[in-house]
C-alpha cells in the first residue's frame, strides 16, 4: 500500500512507463541509470530493459528490501537512502537520472541533481504538471531561472492522475533536463542573490524590491525578466 505521507503514487501504465524509459536513454550513458524512488518497481522494469545497470535509491526500507526480489538475475542495485543524502560522487561512469518524484521534495531534488560534481547526462523526472510547466514557462520564477542557468529544459508527456494508484489530486508531466557539462551559464552566486531579492515580493514591480534598480527595469515584475535580462541587470547595478 502506498504511503501518502511519502507522496507515493504508483504509475502502472506500461506504455507510459516505457515512454519515460525511452526518454531517459542518452548516448554515452546507456550503461547506468540512477532511479529515484523506484517504489514497487514498475518503472524499474522498463529501465532494466534499456540500461546495463539500474541503481535505485529508495527511502522506504520495506520497498527497498522487497524490490530486488522482483528482479532476480538482473543488474539491479538498491540503496535504502534519502536521495537528498545520496552521494553522487561515488558514481564514476556516465549516467542518467530518472524518477517519479513526490511534490514536496521536487525543488530540492532538481537542485541536487543539477549541482553534483559529476553531472548526469540527462535527467528525466515525472512530477506535478504545474511544477514542470513552471520550470519551462516564459513567466520566470527562482526555480525556472535556476534550472535554465544549469540545463537545457523541455517538457515531456502529460500523465493523467487516473493513471496512478492511488490517484493524486492533479495531473503529472515529465520534465527533461540536459545539464550543461561546463557548469552554469552564469556561475556568480551573487546573481542569484539578486534574483531571490527580486522575487522577495513577486507580485510587486522591481523598483519595490531592488534598491537603485535602473529605470528601464523599474516597472517590470520579477517574472518578466529572463536569465540574460537578470544578468544584464546584475551587471548594471554591481
N, C-alpha and C positions, 0 to 999 in steps of 0.2 A: 504493500500500500504506500502511496506517495505521502511524503511528509510535507505538508503545506508550509510549515514554518521554515523549511529549507528551499521553498519555491520550486518543489518538484512537480513537474507536469510531463508525462511521458508521451512522446510522439511515436506513433506506431505505423503510420502510413509508409509502406516500404518504398513506394515510388518517390515520395518526398525525401525520405532518408537517403536513398540512392542519389538523388539530385544534389543534396547537400554534400555528400561524399565526393561526387564528381567535381563539384566546385572547389573542393579542398585540394585536389591534385595539382601539384605545381612542379614544373620542370626543374629538376635538380633536387627535389625534396620528396620523391616518391618513396624513399626508404622509411622515414619516420613521421608518424603523426602523433602529436600530443593532444589527447582528447580531454576536455574539461567536463567533469560531471557526467560520466557515462551512464549512471543510474542503472537501469535494467539491461543496458547493452544493446538497445535497438539500433542506435547509430553505430555503435562499435562493430556490429556485424557487417555493415556496409563498408566501414573503413578498413576492416581486416582483409577485404577482397581487393583493396586498391593500394594498400601500403605493405611494405615488407614487415613493419613492426608498428604496433599501436601501444603507446604509453598512456594509460588512462589514469587521471588523477581524480579520485572520488573522496569527498568529505565524509559521507555516511559510512561508518565502519561496517555495517551489515551488508550494504550493497557492495562495498569494496571486497568483502570476504567471499561473496557469492558469485561475483562476476567471472572470475577465472573458470569456475565450474561450468559455465555456459559455453565456453570456447576451448575445450580441451584440444591439445595438439596444435594450437595456433601460437603465433609470436605476439602474445599479449602480455604486457606487464601492467599490473595495477598497483598504484600507490595510494594508500589511505592518508590523505592530507588535504588541507585547505589550499586551493590553488593560489591564493594570495600569499601563501608562505612557501610555495614550491620554489626550489632553487633551479631556475632555468640554466644557470651556468654549468650545471652538471651534464648538459647535452652538448656533445662535441660535433655532431653531424648537422647537416641542413635538415630542417624540419618545418612542418606546418602545424598550426593550432586550429582545432575545431571544437565547437561545443554548443550545446543548448543551455544557455545560462539564465539564471534567475534575475529578475528585475532588480532586486535590492542590492546586488553587487555588480551590476553591469558596468558602471563607470570605473570602479576600481580594477575590474578585470581588464578592460580596454587599456587603462593606464599602465597596468603591469606588463602586458604583452608587448606594448609599444615602447617600453623603457628598459627592457632587459638588455644586457650587454651583447648577447648573441641573438640578434633579432630573427624571428621566424621568416620564412619566405612568403608566407601567406597566412592570414587569419580569417576564418570563416565562422561567424557566430550567429546563432539563432536567438533572437531577443524580442522584447516587446516592440511591436511595429512602430509605435510613436517614437521610441528612442532611436531606432535605426533611421527613421526619417529625419529626426532632429540632427543626427550626425551629418547627413548628406544635404541638409537644407541650405538654401541661399540665405535664409534668416539665421544668422550665426548665433552660437552660444559658446560658453567657455569650453564645453566638451567638443563641439564640432571644430572649433579653432585648434584645440589641442591635437585632435586626430589628424586634421588636414595639414598640420605642421609636420607630422611624422609619417604619414602614409597616404597612398592613393586610396580613395574610397569609392565604393559603388554598392548599390542595393541589389540583393538577390530576390528570390521568390517570396511572396507573402504566404504564410501558413495560417489558415483559419483556425480559430480557437477550438472548433469542433473536432479538429484532428488530434487533440491532446486528451489524455486521461490522467487525472481529472481535467476537465476543460477550464482554462483560465478565463478571466473576465474579458480579455482583449485578444485581438489577433497578434501574431508574431510575424517577423520578417528576418530574412538573412541579410547580414551585413558583411561585406567582403573588404578586407584591408590588405594592402600590399605595402609593408613598411619600407621606408627609404633606407637603403643599406648604408648610405653615407651619413645617416643620422638626421636630425630635424632640419627643416629648411632654414629656420631661424633659431639658432641654439641659445641665444642670450636669454637667460631666465628672467631678466628684468622686463622683457617684452610681455611675458605672461603675467607678471605682477601688474603691469599696466592694463592688460586685458581684464584681469579679475577686478581691478578698480573700476573699469568702465562698466562692468556688469554688476557692480555692487547694488545699483538700483536700475535694473534692466529696462524698466518702463520709462525712465527719465532720459532726457537728452544728455549728450555727453558733457555739455557745459555745466551740468549739475553734478557730475561725477568726477571729472578730471580737472584739477586746477590748471589754469593757464592754457586751456586747450585752444589751438589755432582756430581762427574764425570760420574757416571752411568746414570744420568738423563740428562746430559748436551745437548746431541744431539737429544733428543726426542722432539716432538712437544706437545703442551698442550693437544691436542685431544687424544694423545696416552696413557695417564695415566688415570687409573680408580680411583674410590674413595679411595680404600685401598692404591693404589700407592701414591696418594696425601697425605694421612695420614702418610705414611712412610717417604715421602719427608719432610713433615712438622716436624716430629719428628727428622729428621736428621739435620735440619738447625735452630731449635729454641734454 
